[in-house]
Amino acid sequence: VDPEIRLPRDSDLLPPVVARLALAGEPTSDVTRVAPRRIAGVDAAGLRLPMSDPQSSLTHVDLWVDPATGVTLAAQVYGASSHPAISTTFTTYSRDTPPTSVTRFHPAPGVEPFSDPVVDIADAANQFAPVPAPETVAGLPRSAGISAALYGSGLTRILVIPLPDREADELAARLAGSGGQEANGRVLLRVGPLGLLVTTDTGFGFRWLVGGTVTDTTLLRAADDLAARTRRK
């Protein structure tokens, strides 16, 4: 079972997952048609979903869907560039339900299965950091988390993670070394529609990593809100 807060992983880029996130909270009345594509042997219908939130750094998402099942076979996510920031496509596809002999895990003879819980930095911060995240940042409501937190909905989201000052300083230096630019006393690095920054000192021994698919103005507003509202649990 996934923790409430976690870092993104490869499976989040599967076409149906991108489509589900893109459609969450967006008015479907704004969906328009785009040219169909032949994908994995299917004549997939093309749909374009504009991003309605002015705080989003995304402009639109194009989806190609199997008309018979509604499964999204390909997705392209666009920021300001005319080229997609994310492009994900199935290369093989079947409408048949696979048998359990294919989907069930079969350990090799003599191998004893066991489970090992993996805690990533976001989940660890959410469980153990002594500073809670505020209810809203930059006008976006908190949708998940307590200390580490997720704000917004759909593909327009902000993830905040409290980091001890030492780790935060190291990360801020890495952002600057990777081409980040100074903005209101902070280093802000943008890679396409994704922006990242580390807040200034909060006075509690922690600073906040702030990242999301929002505009620079929204990221800076979120950083201001976090710095102003940080408190001990």
N, CA, C and O of each residue as an XYZ file, in Angstrom:
932
protein
N       0.847     -1.190      0.000
C       0.000      0.000      0.000
C       0.881      1.237      0.000
O       1.813      1.338      0.798
N       0.594      2.174     -0.886
C       1.367      3.404     -0.948
C       1.147      4.244      0.301
O       0.030      4.300      0.815
N       2.202      4.903      0.803
C       2.001      5.853      1.894
C       1.221      7.067      1.399
O       1.087      7.288      0.195
N       0.711      7.848      2.349
C      -0.076      9.020      1.987
C       0.753     10.019      1.190
O       0.253     10.632      0.247
N       2.012     10.183      1.564
C       2.928     11.093      0.872
C       4.138     10.299      0.418
O       4.739      9.578      1.215
N       4.502     10.419     -0.838
C       5.687      9.757     -1.368
C       6.227     10.556     -2.537
O       5.530     11.402     -3.098
N       7.464     10.287     -2.900
C       8.040     10.904     -4.081
C       7.464     10.244     -5.338
O       7.026      9.094     -5.286
N       7.461     10.958     -6.460
C       6.994     10.346     -7.716
C       7.857      9.149     -8.094
O       9.034      9.080     -7.738
N       7.256      8.203     -8.824
C       7.999      7.046     -9.310
C       7.618      6.775    -10.760
O       6.696      7.395    -11.291
N       8.331      5.843    -11.403
C       8.151      5.570    -12.826
C       6.703      5.230    -13.176
O       6.205      5.654    -14.219
N       6.023      4.469    -12.317
C       4.666      4.033    -12.631
C       3.687      5.201    -12.718
O       2.612      5.063    -13.302
N       4.047      6.351    -12.144
C       3.176      7.526    -12.235
C       3.119      8.080    -13.652
O       2.265      8.912    -13.958
N       4.025      7.625    -14.523
C       4.065      8.127    -15.892
C       3.363      7.200    -16.885
O       3.394      7.461    -18.088
N       2.735      6.130    -16.410
C       1.939      5.304    -17.323
C       0.782      6.132    -17.885
O       0.199      6.933    -17.154
N       0.432      5.958    -19.174
C      -0.618      6.799    -19.781
C      -1.923      6.853    -18.992
O      -2.462      7.948    -18.827
N      -2.474      5.722    -18.487
C      -3.737      5.835    -17.743
C      -3.604      6.641    -16.443
O      -4.548      7.311    -16.027
N      -2.429      6.571    -15.807
C      -2.225      7.317    -14.566
C      -2.150      8.810    -14.859
O      -2.748      9.616    -14.146
N      -1.413      9.179    -15.909
C      -1.346     10.590    -16.308
C      -2.744     11.107    -16.643
O      -3.108     12.218    -16.257
N      -3.525     10.301    -17.359
C      -4.885     10.720    -17.728
C      -5.751     10.909    -16.495
O      -6.493     11.887    -16.402
N      -5.664      9.984    -15.548
C      -6.486     10.091    -14.335
C      -6.149     11.366    -13.560
O      -7.047     12.060    -13.083
N      -4.865     11.672    -13.437
C      -4.469     12.887    -12.726
C      -4.901     14.132    -13.488
O      -5.368     15.101    -12.888
N      -4.745     14.107    -14.807
C      -5.093     15.282    -15.611
C      -6.580     15.594    -15.523
O      -6.972     16.761    -15.502
N      -7.403     14.563    -15.473
C      -8.852     14.758    -15.472
C      -9.408     15.094    -14.089
O     -10.542     15.559    -13.976
N      -8.625     14.865    -13.044
C      -9.109     15.113    -11.685
C      -9.302     16.611    -11.462
O      -8.342     17.382    -11.490
N     -10.539     17.007    -11.244
C     -10.831     18.399    -10.939
C     -10.911     19.321    -12.129
O     -11.171     20.512    -11.956
N     -10.698     18.820    -13.332
C     -10.778     19.655    -14.528
C     -12.152     19.491    -15.187
O     -12.673     18.377    -15.243
N     -12.741     20.570    -15.682
C     -14.058     20.456    -16.337
C     -13.961     19.716    -17.665
O     -13.248     20.159    -18.566
N     -14.661     18.605    -17.799
C     -14.594     17.827    -19.033
C     -15.309     18.531    -20.187
O     -15.150     18.144    -21.345
N     -16.097     19.567    -19.872
C     -16.767     20.306    -20.948
C     -15.775     21.039    -21.841
O     -16.117     21.426    -22.959
N     -14.546     21.232    -21.357
C     -13.529     21.940    -22.132
C     -12.721     21.007    -23.028
O     -11.860     21.472    -23.775
N     -12.978     19.707    -22.968
C     -12.223     18.746    -23.768
C     -12.567     18.903    -25.246
O     -13.739     19.006    -25.608
N     -11.544     18.919    -26.096
C     -11.737     18.990    -27.543
C     -11.048     17.797    -28.203
O     -10.285     17.071    -27.566
N     -11.334     17.610    -29.498
C     -10.743     16.495    -30.229
C      -9.444     16.919    -30.895
O      -9.314     18.051    -31.359
N      -8.486     16.002    -30.939
C      -7.279     16.165    -31.740
C      -7.176     14.953    -32.658
O      -7.946     14.002    -32.529
N      -6.237     14.991    -33.568
C      -6.126     13.933    -34.568
C      -5.894     12.575    -33.917
O      -5.114     12.467    -32.971
N      -6.565     11.537    -34.415
C      -6.341     10.187    -33.874
C      -4.935      9.696    -34.222
O      -4.270     10.233    -35.108
N      -4.506      8.665    -33.503
C      -3.209      8.053    -33.764
C      -3.356      6.532    -33.723
O      -4.207      5.991    -33.016
N      -2.519      5.870    -34.484
C      -2.444      4.416    -34.430
C      -1.430      4.042    -33.359
O      -0.237      4.297    -33.526
N      -1.884      3.438    -32.255
C      -1.020      3.139    -31.128
C      -1.202      1.686    -30.731
O      -2.314      1.253    -30.427
N      -0.120      0.938    -30.734
C      -0.121     -0.469    -30.301
C      -1.224     -1.262    -30.988
O      -1.867     -2.108    -30.366
N      -1.443     -0.989    -32.272
C      -2.432     -1.718    -33.051
C      -3.850     -1.228    -32.904
O      -4.774     -1.876    -33.396
N      -4.057     -0.089    -32.233
C      -5.400      0.448    -31.997
C      -5.511      1.826    -32.638
O      -4.593      2.639    -32.529
N      -6.638      2.094    -33.309
C      -6.924      3.443    -33.800
C      -7.465      4.263    -32.623
O      -8.664      4.261    -32.345
N      -6.562      4.956    -31.947
C      -6.896      5.647    -30.698
C      -7.457      7.031    -30.978
O      -6.921      7.774    -31.801
N      -8.539      7.371    -30.288
C      -9.156      8.691    -30.412
C      -8.342      9.712    -29.628
O      -7.884      9.429    -28.520
N      -8.160     10.909    -30.208
C      -7.373     11.958    -29.582
C      -8.225     12.991    -28.872
O      -9.237     13.443    -29.406
N      -7.813     13.368    -27.657
C      -8.526     14.355    -26.851
C      -7.540     15.373    -26.299
O      -6.408     15.027    -25.959
N      -7.963     16.615    -26.210
C      -7.122     17.669    -25.620
C      -7.837     18.275    -24.420
O      -8.984     18.710    -24.520
N      -7.146     18.300    -23.287
C      -7.686     18.867    -22.063
C      -6.862     20.089    -21.676
O      -5.702     19.938    -21.293
N      -7.423     21.299    -21.763
C      -6.685     22.485    -21.327
C      -6.635     22.551    -19.800
O      -7.576     22.140    -19.121
N      -5.532     23.069    -19.272
C      -5.404     23.265    -17.832
C      -6.047     24.608    -17.475
O      -5.620     25.656    -17.960
N      -7.065     24.567    -16.633
C      -7.859     25.764    -16.364
C      -7.303     26.627    -15.239
O      -7.656     27.803    -15.141
N      -6.441     26.071    -14.387
C      -5.937     26.809    -13.228
C      -4.848     27.790    -13.669
O      -3.840     27.354    -14.224
N      -5.012     29.104    -13.443
C      -3.992     30.072    -13.855
C      -2.682     29.917    -13.101
O      -1.660     30.444    -13.539
N      -2.685     29.206    -11.977
C      -1.449     28.975    -11.229
C      -0.624     27.829    -11.800
O       0.525     27.633    -11.402
N      -1.198     27.072    -12.728
C      -0.497     25.929    -13.299
C       0.572     26.376    -14.283
O       0.392     27.357    -15.005
N       1.685     25.650    -14.309
C       2.716     25.873    -15.318
C       2.479     25.008    -16.551
O       3.273     25.028    -17.492
N       1.384     24.248    -16.543
C       1.007     23.429    -17.694
C      -0.057     24.148    -18.510
O      -0.860     24.906    -17.965
N      -0.060     23.907    -19.815
C      -1.062     24.534    -20.684
C      -2.155     23.552    -21.091
O      -3.337     23.895    -21.065
N      -1.768     22.337    -21.467
C      -2.774     21.354    -21.855
C      -2.180     19.955    -21.845
O      -0.964     19.775    -21.787
N      -3.066     18.972    -21.902
C      -2.679     17.564    -21.965
C      -3.419     16.921    -23.124
O      -4.637     17.060    -23.242
N      -2.692     16.219    -23.976
C      -3.294     15.461    -25.072
C      -3.313     13.979    -24.704
O      -2.309     13.426    -24.254
N      -4.455     13.353    -24.900
C      -4.634     11.940    -24.576
C      -5.117     11.183    -25.805
O      -5.883     11.716    -26.608
N      -4.669      9.942    -25.949
C      -5.171      9.063    -27.013
C      -5.732      7.814    -26.357
O      -5.032      7.117    -25.622
N      -7.001      7.538    -26.627
C      -7.783      6.572    -25.859
C      -8.318      5.480    -26.774
O      -8.734      5.752    -27.900
N      -8.304      4.234    -26.282
C      -8.943      3.116    -26.987
C     -10.453      3.336    -26.940
O     -11.032      3.316    -25.854
N     -11.110      3.544    -28.084
C     -12.563      3.816    -28.061
C     -13.387      2.679    -27.479
O     -14.478      2.914    -26.960
N     -12.884      1.445    -27.554
C     -13.652      0.299    -27.092
C     -13.619      0.134    -25.574
O     -14.583     -0.359    -24.989
N     -12.530      0.537    -24.933
C     -12.380      0.289    -23.494
C     -12.230      1.571    -22.671
O     -12.441      1.549    -21.458
N     -11.875      2.668    -23.300
C     -11.607      3.909    -22.566
C     -10.233      3.958    -21.945
O      -9.927      4.904    -21.218
N      -9.392      2.973    -22.205
C      -8.037      2.960    -21.653
C      -7.172      3.964    -22.417
O      -7.150      3.959    -23.648
N      -6.471      4.813    -21.693
C      -5.566      5.772    -22.321
C      -4.295      5.050    -22.739
O      -3.635      4.408    -21.923
N      -3.959      5.164    -24.024
C      -2.797      4.470    -24.569
C      -1.582      5.371    -24.706
O      -0.453      4.884    -24.779
N      -1.802      6.684    -24.741
C      -0.686      7.626    -24.853
C      -1.115      8.954    -24.260
O      -2.297      9.300    -24.259
N      -0.141      9.689    -23.757
C      -0.410     11.009    -23.184
C       0.779     11.915    -23.422
O       1.927     11.475    -23.373
N       0.501     13.184    -23.678
C       1.533     14.206    -23.814
C       1.127     15.407    -22.966
O       0.017     15.924    -23.089
N       2.043     15.840    -22.109
C       1.794     16.951    -21.184
C       2.630     18.140    -21.639
O       3.837     18.017    -21.847
N       1.982     19.292    -21.792
C       2.648     20.477    -22.345
C       2.740     21.595    -21.314
O       1.795     21.873    -20.575
N       3.920     22.231    -21.290
C       4.102     23.481    -20.585
C       4.102     24.614    -21.586
O       3.295     24.632    -22.515
N       5.017     25.573    -21.395
C       5.063     26.722    -22.288
C       5.628     26.371    -23.661
O       5.342     27.059    -24.641
N       6.423     25.313    -23.741
C       7.055     24.927    -25.002
C       6.052     24.259    -25.928
O       5.046     23.700    -25.491
N       6.355     24.332    -27.222
C       5.523     23.636    -28.208
C       5.806     22.139    -28.228
O       5.068     21.374    -28.849
N       6.876     21.718    -27.548
C       7.196     20.293    -27.432
C       6.710     19.778    -26.082
O       6.788     20.494    -25.084
N       6.213     18.553    -26.040
C       5.690     18.047    -24.765
C       6.781     17.913    -23.715
O       7.898     17.486    -24.009
N       6.439     18.287    -22.476
C       7.361     18.094    -21.363
C       7.408     16.622    -20.965
O       8.443     16.126    -20.520
N       6.292     15.932    -21.124
C       6.202     14.498    -20.848
C       5.471     13.844    -22.006
O       4.415     14.315    -22.427
N       6.026     12.768    -22.514
C       5.365     11.988    -23.556
C       5.476     10.518    -23.171
O       6.580      9.996    -23.018
N       4.341      9.854    -23.017
C       4.334      8.464    -22.573
C       3.365      7.667    -23.436
O       2.240      8.104    -23.680
N       3.802      6.494    -23.900
C       3.024      5.712    -24.865
C       3.209      4.221    -24.611
O       4.325      3.760    -24.374
N       2.115      3.473    -24.660
C       2.223      2.020    -24.667
C       2.691      1.569    -26.046
O       2.248      2.101    -27.064
N       3.587      0.589    -26.076
C       4.037      0.022    -27.345
C       3.325     -1.291    -27.654
O       3.258     -1.700    -28.813
N       2.791     -1.958    -26.623
C       1.970     -3.155    -26.820
C       0.727     -3.021    -25.943
O       0.767     -2.394    -24.884
N      -0.373     -3.617    -26.396
C      -1.641     -3.462    -25.672
C      -2.577     -4.576    -26.073
O      -2.645     -4.949    -27.245
N      -3.302     -5.112    -25.100
C      -4.324     -6.123    -25.359
C      -5.558     -5.780    -24.538
O      -5.446     -5.363    -23.385
N      -6.732     -5.957    -25.131
C      -7.986     -5.732    -24.413
C      -8.369     -6.916    -23.530
O      -9.298     -6.814    -22.729
N      -7.672     -8.021    -23.666
C      -8.005     -9.223    -22.887
C      -7.477     -9.094    -21.461
O      -6.417     -8.508    -21.239
N      -8.216     -9.642    -20.495
C      -7.753     -9.713    -19.116
C      -6.710    -10.814    -19.007
O      -6.998    -11.950    -19.384
N      -5.527    -10.534    -18.516
C      -4.489    -11.575    -18.450
C      -4.839    -12.612    -17.398
O      -5.431    -12.273    -16.373
N      -4.486    -13.867    -17.631
C      -4.764    -14.921    -16.638
C      -3.894    -14.730    -15.396
O      -2.843    -14.090    -15.456
N      -4.340    -15.288    -14.273
C      -3.571    -15.163    -13.031
C      -2.213    -15.848    -13.137
O      -1.295    -15.518    -12.386
N      -2.079    -16.780    -14.045
C      -0.770    -17.434    -14.218
C       0.282    -16.445    -14.710
O       1.483    -16.658    -14.540
N      -0.190    -15.360    -15.322
C       0.731    -14.327    -15.798
C       0.967    -13.255    -14.741
O       2.090    -12.783    -14.563
N      -0.092    -12.876    -14.048
C       0.015    -11.753    -13.108
C       0.454    -12.172    -11.704
O       0.945    -11.332    -10.951
N       0.295    -13.428    -11.333
C       0.657    -13.871     -9.989
C       2.160    -14.091     -9.900
O       2.780    -14.604    -10.831
N       2.738    -13.695     -8.766
C       4.169    -13.885     -8.548
C       4.458    -15.327     -8.149
O       3.849    -15.858     -7.220
N       5.383    -15.946     -8.851
C       5.772    -17.322     -8.570
C       7.254    -17.347     -8.201
O       8.108    -17.254     -9.082
N       7.571    -17.472     -6.903
C       8.995    -17.526     -6.524
C       9.646    -18.811     -7.008
O       8.991    -19.842     -7.165
N      10.947    -18.726     -7.239
C      11.697    -19.905     -7.656
C      11.741    -20.923     -6.528
O      11.660    -20.555     -5.356
N      11.870    -22.193     -6.868
C      11.934    -23.230     -5.825
C      13.052    -22.931     -4.828
O      14.180    -22.615     -5.209
N      12.708    -23.041     -3.533
C      13.696    -22.811     -2.490
C      13.840    -21.363     -2.062
O      14.580    -21.069     -1.124
N      13.144    -20.450     -2.735
C      13.226    -19.030     -2.385
C      12.087    -18.685     -1.433
O      10.920    -18.937     -1.734
N      12.429    -18.108     -0.287
C      11.430    -17.736      0.710
C      11.043    -16.268      0.512
O      11.874    -15.385      0.723
N       9.790    -15.989      0.109
C       9.380    -14.593     -0.099
C       9.287    -13.837      1.234
O       8.943    -14.417      2.264
N       9.594    -12.555      1.199
C       9.407    -11.691      2.361
C       9.142    -10.282      1.859
O       9.459     -9.945      0.718
N       8.562     -9.471      2.714
C       8.293     -8.077      2.355
C       9.182     -7.170      3.196
O       9.463     -7.449      4.361
N       9.614     -6.086      2.578
C      10.493     -5.135      3.250
C       9.954     -3.740      2.991
O      10.082     -3.241      1.873
N       9.354     -3.090      3.985
C       8.800     -1.753      3.739
C       9.885     -0.757      3.387
O      10.942     -0.723      4.017
N       9.617      0.048      2.382
C      10.565      1.070      1.942
C       9.992      2.435      2.281
O       8.867      2.758      1.898
N      10.759      3.223      2.988
C      10.336      4.561      3.373
C      11.172      5.564      2.591
O      12.393      5.603      2.748
N      10.531      6.382      1.745
C      11.308      7.388      1.034
C      11.342      8.673      1.858
O      10.725      8.756      2.920
N      12.066      9.670      1.360
C      12.299     10.884      2.136
C      10.999     11.621      2.446
O      10.856     12.198      3.524
N      10.055     11.606      1.510
C       8.792     12.313      1.748
C       7.977     11.626      2.834
O       7.423     12.290      3.709
N       7.901     10.294      2.781
C       7.157      9.546      3.788
C       7.820      9.678      5.156
O       7.134      9.843      6.165
N       9.156      9.606      5.196
C       9.868      9.738      6.464
C       9.634     11.111      7.083
O       9.383     11.219      8.283
N       9.717     12.168      6.259
C       9.481     13.514      6.770
C       8.051     13.665      7.267
O       7.807     14.313      8.284
N       7.113     13.068      6.552
C       5.713     13.172      6.957
C       5.478     12.502      8.311
O       4.655     12.967      9.100
N       6.192     11.422      8.580
C       6.002     10.695      9.837
C       6.760     11.306     11.010
O       6.267     11.310     12.138
N       7.971     11.828     10.741
C       8.860     12.129     11.857
C       9.256     13.592     12.012
O       9.756     13.964     13.074
N       9.058     14.428     11.014
C       9.471     15.830     11.150
C       8.634     16.520     12.223
O       7.434     16.264     12.322
N       9.249     17.397     13.035
C       8.521     18.031     14.149
C       7.754     19.287     13.759
O       7.237     19.993     14.625
N       7.676     19.569     12.458
C       6.963     20.778     12.020
C       5.824     20.380     11.087
O       6.070     19.690     10.097
N       4.589     20.790     11.365
C       3.475     20.478     10.469
C       3.390     21.471      9.320
O       3.787     22.628      9.451
N       2.872     21.007      8.205
C       2.632     21.897      7.067
C       1.334     22.655      7.286
O       0.407     22.116      7.892
N       1.241     23.903      6.806
C      -0.005     24.665      6.974
C      -1.138     24.096      6.133
O      -0.919     23.274      5.243
N      -2.355     24.548      6.432
C      -3.541     24.057      5.733
C      -3.574     24.488      4.271
O      -4.068     23.750      3.419
N      -3.056     25.666      3.976
C      -3.014     26.163      2.596
C      -1.677     26.836      2.344
O      -1.066     27.381      3.264
N      -1.228     26.800      1.108
C      -0.101     27.612      0.651
C      -0.461     28.168     -0.723
O      -1.020     27.462     -1.563
N      -0.140     29.425     -0.940
C      -0.426     30.084     -2.227
C      -1.885     29.931     -2.631
O      -2.205     29.893     -3.819
N      -2.768     29.843     -1.646
C      -4.190     29.706     -1.937
C      -4.631     28.302     -2.293
O      -5.812     28.082     -2.563
N      -3.712     27.343     -2.300
C      -4.050     25.957     -2.640
C      -4.254     25.150     -1.359
O      -3.408     25.204     -0.466
N      -5.353     24.403     -1.248
C      -5.608     23.626     -0.034
C      -4.725     22.390      0.041
O      -4.358     21.808     -0.980
N      -4.388     21.999      1.271
C      -3.626     20.767      1.483
C      -4.531     19.575      1.199
O      -5.627     19.487      1.752
N      -4.088     18.664      0.350
C      -4.889     17.501     -0.025
C      -4.398     16.213      0.607
O      -5.120     15.216      0.614
N      -3.171     16.214      1.143
C      -2.631     15.011      1.775
C      -1.426     15.411      2.612
O      -0.763     16.412      2.342
N      -1.156     14.597      3.644
C       0.042     14.794      4.438
C      -0.179     15.603      5.692
O      -1.211     16.253      5.860
N       0.822     15.554      6.585
C       0.801     16.299      7.833
C       2.035     17.199      7.917
O       1.914     18.422      7.989
N       3.217     16.588      7.907
C       4.452     17.379      7.913
C       4.924     17.619      6.479
O       5.013     18.768      6.045
N       5.227     16.556      5.742
C       5.321     16.688      4.288
C       3.890     16.748      3.775
O       3.007     16.094      4.330
N       3.649     17.520      2.731
C       2.261     17.715      2.318
C       2.154     17.951      0.821
O       3.092     18.402      0.163
N       0.976     17.626      0.312
C       0.637     17.847     -1.089
C      -0.495     18.856     -1.151
O      -1.463     18.767     -0.395
N      -0.366     19.826     -2.068
C      -1.376     20.870     -2.238
C      -1.862     20.872     -3.686
O      -1.124     20.512     -4.603
N      -3.113     21.281     -3.874
C      -3.680     21.344     -5.216
C      -4.312     20.032     -5.614
O      -4.549     19.164     -4.773
N      -4.588     19.889     -6.903
C      -5.247     18.692     -7.406
C      -4.830     18.445     -8.842
O      -4.224     19.301     -9.487
N      -5.167     17.254     -9.336
C      -4.852     16.916    -10.721
C      -3.361     16.997    -10.991
O      -2.550     16.504    -10.206
N      -3.004     17.619    -12.104
C      -1.594     17.798    -12.452
C      -1.041     19.134    -11.970
O       0.133     19.429    -12.193
N      -1.871     19.950    -11.309
C      -1.407     21.224    -10.763
C      -1.226     21.038     -9.269
O      -2.169     21.193     -8.493
N      -0.008     20.705     -8.872
C       0.243     20.335     -7.491
C       1.558     20.919     -6.990
O       2.476     21.211     -7.757
N       1.609     21.073     -5.675
C       2.831     21.460     -4.975
C       3.107     20.413     -3.907
O       2.218     20.062     -3.131
N       4.336     19.914     -3.867
C       4.786     19.010     -2.814
C       5.781     19.765     -1.944
O       6.723     20.364     -2.462
N       5.585     19.745     -0.622
C       6.522     20.394      0.296
C       7.049     19.354      1.271
O       6.295     18.522      1.775
N       8.362     19.407      1.535
C       9.014     18.454      2.425
C       9.921     19.231      3.370
O      10.798     19.957      2.901
N       9.742     19.104      4.699
C      10.647     19.773      5.629
C      11.986     19.033      5.697
O      12.024     17.810      5.835
N      13.085     19.792      5.597
C      14.424     19.214      5.643
C      15.224     19.886      6.745
O      15.114     21.099      6.925
N      16.029     19.131      7.488
C      16.938     19.771      8.441
C      17.842     20.776      7.722
O      18.153     20.614      6.542
N      18.256     21.813      8.451
C      18.997     22.912      7.822
C      20.209     22.435      7.032
O      20.469     22.949      5.944
N      20.955     21.468      7.554
C      22.170     21.016      6.867
C      21.838     20.427      5.502
O      22.460     20.779      4.499
N      20.859     19.532      5.467
C      20.462     18.925      4.194
C      19.853     19.972      3.259
O      20.063     19.930      2.046
N      19.098     20.910      3.834
C      18.505     21.963      3.009
C      19.574     22.845      2.377
O      19.453     23.226      1.213
N      20.619     23.172      3.134
C      21.711     23.981      2.590
C      22.402     23.260      1.434
O      22.719     23.870      0.413
N      22.631     21.962      1.603
C      23.280     21.179      0.549
C      22.419     21.137     -0.702
O      22.921     21.272     -1.818
N      21.119     20.950     -0.511
C      20.221     20.890     -1.661
C      20.139     22.240     -2.362
O      20.142     22.295     -3.592
N      20.064     23.329     -1.602
C      20.025     24.660     -2.213
C      21.279     24.913     -3.041
O      21.203     25.512     -4.114
N      22.437     24.458     -2.550
C      23.683     24.618     -3.304
C      23.651     23.806     -4.590
O      24.164     24.242     -5.620
N      23.045     22.620     -4.527
C      22.932     21.793     -5.736
C      21.990     22.439     -6.760
O      22.251     22.395     -7.962
N      20.901     23.036     -6.281
C      19.993     23.722     -7.201
C      20.714     24.871     -7.889
O      20.557     25.074     -9.093
N      21.515     25.630     -7.121
C      22.269     26.744     -7.710
C      23.293     26.227     -8.720
O      23.481     26.821     -9.782
N      23.957     25.109     -8.380
C      24.948     24.544     -9.290
C      24.355     23.934    -10.539
O      25.061     23.713    -11.523
N      23.052     23.658    -10.506
C      22.368     23.069    -11.666
C      21.690     24.118    -12.539
O      20.944     23.781    -13.458
N      21.953     25.385    -12.249
C      21.391     26.446    -13.079
C      20.261     27.209    -12.439
O      19.612     28.015    -13.106
N      20.000     26.982    -11.157
C      18.942     27.715    -10.470
C      19.251     29.201    -10.392
O      20.413     29.601    -10.325
N      18.202     30.016    -10.400
C      18.347     31.468    -10.400
C      17.858     32.046     -9.072
O      16.918     31.529     -8.468
N      18.502     33.119     -8.630
C      18.089     33.781     -7.401
C      16.748     34.455     -7.601
O      16.538     35.156     -8.591
N      15.829     34.241     -6.650
C      14.497     34.840     -6.711
C      14.043     35.146     -5.298
O      13.736     34.236     -4.528
N      13.999     36.418     -4.958
C      13.562     36.846     -3.616
C      14.363     36.172     -2.512
O      13.799     35.731     -1.511
N      15.682     36.091     -2.694
C      16.545     35.504     -1.675
C      16.591     33.991     -1.679
O      17.218     33.399     -0.800
N      15.950     33.348     -2.636
C      15.948     31.896     -2.734
C      16.476     31.492     -4.106
O      16.454     32.280     -5.050
N      16.953     30.249     -4.202
C      17.388     29.710     -5.487
C      16.252     28.881     -6.054
O      15.806     27.913     -5.439
N      15.785     29.274     -7.244
C      14.671     28.579     -7.887
C      15.177     27.947     -9.175
O      15.709     28.628    -10.051
N      15.004     26.648     -9.272
C      15.402     25.908    -10.474
C      14.149     25.447    -11.197
O      13.259     24.842    -10.599
N      14.089     25.738    -12.487
C      12.944     25.285    -13.287
C      13.441     24.379    -14.405
O      14.370     24.710    -15.141
N      12.790     23.224    -14.504
C      13.036     22.274    -15.588
C      11.706     22.063    -16.283
O      10.876     21.281    -15.819
N      11.496     22.762    -17.401
C      10.205     22.709    -18.064
C       9.127     23.242    -17.136
O       9.291     24.315    -16.556
N       8.029     22.514    -16.985
C       6.946     22.985    -16.116
C       7.184     22.743    -14.631
O       6.396     23.202    -13.804
N       8.262     22.026    -14.269
C       8.530     21.706    -12.864
C       9.474     22.739    -12.261
O      10.555     22.992    -12.793
N       9.054     23.335    -11.140
C       9.894     24.274    -10.419
C      10.256     23.739     -9.047
O       9.446     23.063     -8.413
N      11.485     24.036     -8.571
C      11.975     23.592     -7.272
C      12.670     24.748     -6.571
O      13.376     25.529     -7.209
N      12.476     24.862     -5.266
C      13.239     25.828     -4.478
C      13.297     25.353     -3.037
O      12.532     24.483     -2.619
N      14.232     25.949     -2.274
C      14.354     25.708     -0.838
C      14.109     27.030     -0.140
O      14.677     28.050     -0.531
N      13.268     27.030      0.894
C      12.919     28.264      1.578
C      14.101     28.786      2.390
O      15.083     28.077      2.612
N      13.989     30.032      2.826
C      14.976     30.609      3.726
C      14.777     30.032      5.128
O      13.835     29.277      5.371
N      15.674     30.395      6.042
C      15.664     29.867      7.405
C      14.334     30.152      8.100
O      13.845     31.282      8.083
N      13.754     29.116      8.712
C      12.489     29.283      9.424
C      12.684     29.552     10.911
O      11.745     29.958     11.595
N      13.909     29.327     11.421
C      14.168     29.504     12.838
C      13.864     28.278     13.673
O      13.998     28.321     14.896
N      13.453     27.173     13.039
C      13.107     25.953     13.760
C      14.081     24.807     13.459
O      13.818     23.661     13.824
N      15.191     25.110     12.803
C      16.134     24.059     12.443
C      15.732     23.298     11.201
O      16.386     22.323     10.833
N      14.650     23.735     10.540
C      14.163     23.095      9.323
C      13.908     24.151      8.262
O      13.550     25.287      8.572
N      14.096     23.764      7.013
C      13.681     24.564      5.873
C      12.854     23.669      4.972
O      12.859     22.447      5.119
N      12.142     24.283      4.039
C      11.195     23.530      3.219
C      11.688     23.396      1.783
O      12.077     24.378      1.151
N      11.665     22.166      1.281
C      11.793     21.926     -0.152
C      10.411     22.091     -0.751
O       9.453     21.461     -0.302
N      10.306     22.932     -1.755
C       9.020     23.218     -2.394
C       9.159     22.901     -3.879
O      10.040     23.443     -4.546
N       8.315     22.047     -4.395
C       8.376     21.702     -5.808
C       6.993     21.493     -6.368
O       6.089     21.052     -5.658
N       6.817     21.810     -7.650
C       5.509     21.574     -8.236
C       5.377     22.078     -9.649
O       6.252     22.765    -10.176
N       4.259     21.719    -10.251
C       3.927     22.127    -11.619
C       3.075     23.386    -11.555
O       1.927     23.405    -12.000
N       3.665     24.441    -10.989
C       3.000     25.730    -10.854
C       3.951     26.818    -11.316
O       5.133     26.564    -11.549
N       3.435     28.024    -11.448
C       4.239     29.155    -11.902
C       5.263     29.545    -10.838
O       5.142     29.169     -9.672
N       6.271     30.308    -11.263
C       7.271     30.796    -10.314
C       6.618     31.650     -9.229
O       6.969     31.540     -8.054
N       5.678     32.492     -9.618
C       4.992     33.332     -8.642
C       4.291     32.491     -7.581
O       4.331     32.823     -6.396
N       3.658     31.414     -7.998
C       2.957     30.534     -7.055
C       3.947     29.829     -6.143
O       3.697     29.708     -4.944
N       5.073     29.360     -6.688
C       6.089     28.716     -5.853
C       6.610     29.676     -4.791
O       6.762     29.290     -3.632
N       6.886     30.919     -5.171
C       7.409     31.899     -4.225
C       6.366     32.255     -3.168
O       6.705     32.445     -2.001
N       5.112     32.344     -3.569
C       4.040     32.581     -2.586
C       3.955     31.420     -1.602
O       3.782     31.627     -0.401
N       4.078     30.199     -2.116
C       4.051     29.030     -1.238
C       5.213     29.064     -0.259
O       5.040     28.758      0.921
N       6.397     29.433     -0.739
C       7.568     29.525      0.134
C       7.359     30.581      1.217
O       7.728     30.359      2.370
N       6.779     31.716      0.867
C       6.489     32.765      1.856
C       5.513     32.252      2.913
O       5.706     32.490      4.105
N       4.477     31.558      2.483
C       3.487     31.033      3.422
C       4.105     30.005      4.367
O       3.815     29.995      5.564
N       4.958     29.140      3.818
C       5.598     28.125      4.647
C       6.527     28.754      5.677
O       6.522     28.363      6.844
N       7.329     29.735      5.241
C       8.255     30.389      6.164
C       7.512     31.129      7.265
O       7.954     31.145      8.414
N       6.389     31.739      6.918
C       5.639     32.536      7.894
C       4.849     31.678      8.866
O       4.586     32.111      9.988
N       4.459     30.461      8.462
C       3.549     29.661      9.282
C       4.201     28.441      9.914
O       3.505     27.626     10.519
N       5.505     28.293      9.795
C       6.165     27.139     10.385
C       6.114     27.231     11.907
O       6.404     28.272     12.496
N       5.736     26.113     12.526
C       5.678     26.030     13.982
C       5.968     24.598     14.404
O       5.945     23.678     13.586
N       6.237     24.424     15.678
C       6.442     23.067     16.205
C       5.097     22.370     16.380
O       4.066     23.005     16.600
N       5.143     21.044     16.276
C       3.941     20.255     16.531
C       3.542     20.375     18.013
O       2.549     19.781     18.435
